[in-house]
Amino acid sequence: MIAGGGETKTLRLVAQYADACNLGAGPGVPHKLEVLRRHCDAVGRDEAEIERTVMLSVGPQTNRGGLLQQLDEAAGQGCAAAYVYAQQMPEPRRVVDLLGSVVEAVR
């Protein structure tokens, strides 16, 4: 897996070498995936061979509905998985509870 969305180098390296890529979640994902497709075409690789994932941030204001919305958006953009990191959340239990609350909904 190669993480990052640099269009000139990083996504070219993904096209050449990676089995998976990880992008920052958000509205720019479709554009980054289009750039990745072009790099794959240039090196003769089927872009479907590359698993597409995103990195999501959760913070004190994140609730179940907001997290589900982010996950739905990522899935709609063609991402197979999401990695989540917590910012400014000193209580690990709250993060675990939030993630646990969406497990059944995303299966």
Biotite code that builds the C-alpha atoms (Angstrom):
import biotite.structure as struc

atoms = struc.array([
    struc.Atom([0.000, 0.000, 0.000], chain_id="A", res_id=1, res_name="MET", atom_name="CA", element="C"),
    struc.Atom([1.139, 3.468, -0.830], chain_id="A", res_id=2, res_name="ILE", atom_name="CA", element="C"),
    struc.Atom([-0.598, 6.355, 0.911], chain_id="A", res_id=3, res_name="ALA", atom_name="CA", element="C"),
    struc.Atom([-0.861, 9.850, -0.466], chain_id="A", res_id=4, res_name="GLY", atom_name="CA", element="C"),
    struc.Atom([-2.476, 11.734, -3.267], chain_id="A", res_id=5, res_name="GLY", atom_name="CA", element="C"),
    struc.Atom([0.403, 13.425, -5.046], chain_id="A", res_id=6, res_name="GLY", atom_name="CA", element="C"),
    struc.Atom([-0.665, 13.346, -8.659], chain_id="A", res_id=7, res_name="GLU", atom_name="CA", element="C"),
    struc.Atom([2.743, 13.420, -10.317], chain_id="A", res_id=8, res_name="THR", atom_name="CA", element="C"),
    struc.Atom([4.844, 11.011, -8.267], chain_id="A", res_id=9, res_name="LYS", atom_name="CA", element="C"),
    struc.Atom([2.819, 9.213, -5.612], chain_id="A", res_id=10, res_name="THR", atom_name="CA", element="C"),
    struc.Atom([-0.084, 8.063, -7.777], chain_id="A", res_id=11, res_name="LEU", atom_name="CA", element="C"),
    struc.Atom([2.357, 7.114, -10.556], chain_id="A", res_id=12, res_name="ARG", atom_name="CA", element="C"),
    struc.Atom([4.215, 4.910, -8.056], chain_id="A", res_id=13, res_name="LEU", atom_name="CA", element="C"),
    struc.Atom([0.891, 3.386, -6.998], chain_id="A", res_id=14, res_name="VAL", atom_name="CA", element="C"),
    struc.Atom([0.146, 2.532, -10.623], chain_id="A", res_id=15, res_name="ALA", atom_name="CA", element="C"),
    struc.Atom([3.542, 0.933, -11.068], chain_id="A", res_id=16, res_name="GLN", atom_name="CA", element="C"),
    struc.Atom([4.064, -0.932, -7.803], chain_id="A", res_id=17, res_name="TYR", atom_name="CA", element="C"),
    struc.Atom([1.217, -0.940, -5.281], chain_id="A", res_id=18, res_name="ALA", atom_name="CA", element="C"),
    struc.Atom([-1.507, -3.441, -4.528], chain_id="A", res_id=19, res_name="ASP", atom_name="CA", element="C"),
    struc.Atom([-3.458, -0.721, -2.678], chain_id="A", res_id=20, res_name="ALA", atom_name="CA", element="C"),
    struc.Atom([-3.570, 3.028, -2.314], chain_id="A", res_id=21, res_name="CYS", atom_name="CA", element="C"),
    struc.Atom([-4.821, 5.150, 0.553], chain_id="A", res_id=22, res_name="ASN", atom_name="CA", element="C"),
    struc.Atom([-6.166, 8.642, -0.037], chain_id="A", res_id=23, res_name="LEU", atom_name="CA", element="C"),
    struc.Atom([-7.463, 11.315, 2.285], chain_id="A", res_id=24, res_name="GLY", atom_name="CA", element="C"),
    struc.Atom([-11.263, 11.118, 2.359], chain_id="A", res_id=25, res_name="ALA", atom_name="CA", element="C"),
    struc.Atom([-13.317, 13.883, 0.816], chain_id="A", res_id=26, res_name="GLY", atom_name="CA", element="C"),
    struc.Atom([-14.635, 15.347, -2.397], chain_id="A", res_id=27, res_name="PRO", atom_name="CA", element="C"),
    struc.Atom([-11.229, 15.158, -4.124], chain_id="A", res_id=28, res_name="GLY", atom_name="CA", element="C"),
    struc.Atom([-11.153, 11.345, -4.152], chain_id="A", res_id=29, res_name="VAL", atom_name="CA", element="C"),
    struc.Atom([-12.843, 10.896, -7.564], chain_id="A", res_id=30, res_name="PRO", atom_name="CA", element="C"),
    struc.Atom([-10.301, 13.233, -9.181], chain_id="A", res_id=31, res_name="HIS", atom_name="CA", element="C"),
    struc.Atom([-7.376, 11.391, -7.547], chain_id="A", res_id=32, res_name="LYS", atom_name="CA", element="C"),
    struc.Atom([-8.766, 8.059, -8.748], chain_id="A", res_id=33, res_name="LEU", atom_name="CA", element="C"),
    struc.Atom([-9.070, 9.439, -12.279], chain_id="A", res_id=34, res_name="GLU", atom_name="CA", element="C"),
    struc.Atom([-5.417, 10.501, -12.136], chain_id="A", res_id=35, res_name="VAL", atom_name="CA", element="C"),
    struc.Atom([-4.555, 6.991, -10.916], chain_id="A", res_id=36, res_name="LEU", atom_name="CA", element="C"),
    struc.Atom([-6.487, 5.501, -13.869], chain_id="A", res_id=37, res_name="ARG", atom_name="CA", element="C"),
    struc.Atom([-4.464, 7.608, -16.308], chain_id="A", res_id=38, res_name="ARG", atom_name="CA", element="C"),
    struc.Atom([-1.196, 6.497, -14.701], chain_id="A", res_id=39, res_name="HIS", atom_name="CA", element="C"),
    struc.Atom([-2.337, 2.872, -14.897], chain_id="A", res_id=40, res_name="CYS", atom_name="CA", element="C"),
    struc.Atom([-3.166, 3.296, -18.582], chain_id="A", res_id=41, res_name="ASP", atom_name="CA", element="C"),
    struc.Atom([0.283, 4.797, -19.168], chain_id="A", res_id=42, res_name="ALA", atom_name="CA", element="C"),
    struc.Atom([2.050, 1.795, -17.623], chain_id="A", res_id=43, res_name="VAL", atom_name="CA", element="C"),
    struc.Atom([-0.332, -0.823, -19.059], chain_id="A", res_id=44, res_name="GLY", atom_name="CA", element="C"),
    struc.Atom([-1.866, -1.878, -15.754], chain_id="A", res_id=45, res_name="ARG", atom_name="CA", element="C"),
    struc.Atom([-5.485, -2.706, -14.997], chain_id="A", res_id=46, res_name="ASP", atom_name="CA", element="C"),
    struc.Atom([-6.449, -0.198, -12.306], chain_id="A", res_id=47, res_name="GLU", atom_name="CA", element="C"),
    struc.Atom([-8.987, -2.670, -10.909], chain_id="A", res_id=48, res_name="ALA", atom_name="CA", element="C"),
    struc.Atom([-5.995, -4.617, -9.514], chain_id="A", res_id=49, res_name="GLU", atom_name="CA", element="C"),
    struc.Atom([-5.386, -1.802, -7.030], chain_id="A", res_id=50, res_name="ILE", atom_name="CA", element="C"),
    struc.Atom([-7.488, -1.702, -3.871], chain_id="A", res_id=51, res_name="GLU", atom_name="CA", element="C"),
    struc.Atom([-8.656, 1.832, -3.129], chain_id="A", res_id=52, res_name="ARG", atom_name="CA", element="C"),
    struc.Atom([-8.942, 2.963, 0.491], chain_id="A", res_id=53, res_name="THR", atom_name="CA", element="C"),
    struc.Atom([-9.380, 6.225, 2.376], chain_id="A", res_id=54, res_name="VAL", atom_name="CA", element="C"),
    struc.Atom([-8.256, 7.722, 5.666], chain_id="A", res_id=55, res_name="MET", atom_name="CA", element="C"),
    struc.Atom([-11.033, 9.235, 7.796], chain_id="A", res_id=56, res_name="LEU", atom_name="CA", element="C"),
    struc.Atom([-10.621, 11.485, 10.785], chain_id="A", res_id=57, res_name="SER", atom_name="CA", element="C"),
    struc.Atom([-12.948, 11.419, 13.784], chain_id="A", res_id=58, res_name="VAL", atom_name="CA", element="C"),
    struc.Atom([-12.940, 14.047, 16.473], chain_id="A", res_id=59, res_name="GLY", atom_name="CA", element="C"),
    struc.Atom([-14.939, 15.213, 19.470], chain_id="A", res_id=60, res_name="PRO", atom_name="CA", element="C"),
    struc.Atom([-17.764, 16.465, 17.249], chain_id="A", res_id=61, res_name="GLN", atom_name="CA", element="C"),
    struc.Atom([-18.053, 13.278, 15.166], chain_id="A", res_id=62, res_name="THR", atom_name="CA", element="C"),
    struc.Atom([-21.226, 11.301, 15.758], chain_id="A", res_id=63, res_name="ASN", atom_name="CA", element="C"),
    struc.Atom([-22.528, 8.028, 14.377], chain_id="A", res_id=64, res_name="ARG", atom_name="CA", element="C"),
    struc.Atom([-24.519, 9.702, 11.603], chain_id="A", res_id=65, res_name="GLY", atom_name="CA", element="C"),
    struc.Atom([-21.589, 11.799, 10.468], chain_id="A", res_id=66, res_name="GLY", atom_name="CA", element="C"),
    struc.Atom([-19.265, 8.818, 10.402], chain_id="A", res_id=67, res_name="LEU", atom_name="CA", element="C"),
    struc.Atom([-21.784, 6.734, 8.460], chain_id="A", res_id=68, res_name="LEU", atom_name="CA", element="C"),
    struc.Atom([-22.121, 9.577, 5.951], chain_id="A", res_id=69, res_name="GLN", atom_name="CA", element="C"),
    struc.Atom([-18.342, 9.668, 5.455], chain_id="A", res_id=70, res_name="GLN", atom_name="CA", element="C"),
    struc.Atom([-18.223, 5.893, 5.016], chain_id="A", res_id=71, res_name="LEU", atom_name="CA", element="C"),
    struc.Atom([-21.098, 5.943, 2.517], chain_id="A", res_id=72, res_name="ASP", atom_name="CA", element="C"),
    struc.Atom([-19.356, 8.679, 0.535], chain_id="A", res_id=73, res_name="GLU", atom_name="CA", element="C"),
    struc.Atom([-16.107, 6.693, 0.435], chain_id="A", res_id=74, res_name="ALA", atom_name="CA", element="C"),
    struc.Atom([-17.925, 3.548, -0.695], chain_id="A", res_id=75, res_name="ALA", atom_name="CA", element="C"),
    struc.Atom([-19.732, 5.531, -3.388], chain_id="A", res_id=76, res_name="GLY", atom_name="CA", element="C"),
    struc.Atom([-16.382, 6.775, -4.636], chain_id="A", res_id=77, res_name="GLN", atom_name="CA", element="C"),
    struc.Atom([-15.178, 3.200, -5.099], chain_id="A", res_id=78, res_name="GLY", atom_name="CA", element="C"),
    struc.Atom([-13.200, 2.728, -1.906], chain_id="A", res_id=79, res_name="CYS", atom_name="CA", element="C"),
    struc.Atom([-13.120, -0.760, -0.442], chain_id="A", res_id=80, res_name="ALA", atom_name="CA", element="C"),
    struc.Atom([-11.987, 0.174, 3.063], chain_id="A", res_id=81, res_name="ALA", atom_name="CA", element="C"),
    struc.Atom([-11.552, 3.116, 5.383], chain_id="A", res_id=82, res_name="ALA", atom_name="CA", element="C"),
    struc.Atom([-8.876, 3.604, 7.983], chain_id="A", res_id=83, res_name="TYR", atom_name="CA", element="C"),
    struc.Atom([-9.893, 5.825, 10.865], chain_id="A", res_id=84, res_name="VAL", atom_name="CA", element="C"),
    struc.Atom([-7.750, 7.973, 13.093], chain_id="A", res_id=85, res_name="TYR", atom_name="CA", element="C"),
    struc.Atom([-8.847, 9.997, 16.079], chain_id="A", res_id=86, res_name="ALA", atom_name="CA", element="C"),
    struc.Atom([-7.897, 13.614, 16.641], chain_id="A", res_id=87, res_name="GLN", atom_name="CA", element="C"),
    struc.Atom([-8.233, 15.424, 19.947], chain_id="A", res_id=88, res_name="GLN", atom_name="CA", element="C"),
    struc.Atom([-10.039, 12.530, 21.598], chain_id="A", res_id=89, res_name="MET", atom_name="CA", element="C"),
    struc.Atom([-8.273, 11.780, 24.876], chain_id="A", res_id=90, res_name="PRO", atom_name="CA", element="C"),
    struc.Atom([-10.751, 9.019, 25.759], chain_id="A", res_id=91, res_name="GLU", atom_name="CA", element="C"),
    struc.Atom([-9.948, 5.909, 23.671], chain_id="A", res_id=92, res_name="PRO", atom_name="CA", element="C"),
    struc.Atom([-13.161, 4.265, 24.839], chain_id="A", res_id=93, res_name="ARG", atom_name="CA", element="C"),
    struc.Atom([-15.227, 6.948, 23.090], chain_id="A", res_id=94, res_name="ARG", atom_name="CA", element="C"),
    struc.Atom([-13.459, 6.196, 19.802], chain_id="A", res_id=95, res_name="VAL", atom_name="CA", element="C"),
    struc.Atom([-14.040, 2.456, 20.204], chain_id="A", res_id=96, res_name="VAL", atom_name="CA", element="C"),
    struc.Atom([-17.716, 3.038, 21.045], chain_id="A", res_id=97, res_name="ASP", atom_name="CA", element="C"),
    struc.Atom([-18.165, 5.283, 17.993], chain_id="A", res_id=98, res_name="LEU", atom_name="CA", element="C"),
    struc.Atom([-16.556, 2.764, 15.649], chain_id="A", res_id=99, res_name="LEU", atom_name="CA", element="C"),
    struc.Atom([-18.505, -0.093, 17.209], chain_id="A", res_id=100, res_name="GLY", atom_name="CA", element="C"),
    struc.Atom([-21.764, 1.781, 16.662], chain_id="A", res_id=101, res_name="SER", atom_name="CA", element="C"),
    struc.Atom([-21.345, 1.674, 12.866], chain_id="A", res_id=102, res_name="VAL", atom_name="CA", element="C"),
    struc.Atom([-20.092, -1.895, 12.404], chain_id="A", res_id=103, res_name="VAL", atom_name="CA", element="C"),
    struc.Atom([-23.463, -3.514, 11.701], chain_id="A", res_id=104, res_name="GLU", atom_name="CA", element="C"),
    struc.Atom([-24.559, -0.700, 9.397], chain_id="A", res_id=105, res_name="ALA", atom_name="CA", element="C"),
    struc.Atom([-21.537, -1.024, 7.095], chain_id="A", res_id=106, res_name="VAL", atom_name="CA", element="C"),
    struc.Atom([-21.375, -4.806, 6.755], chain_id="A", res_id=107, res_name="ARG", atom_name="CA", element="C"),
])
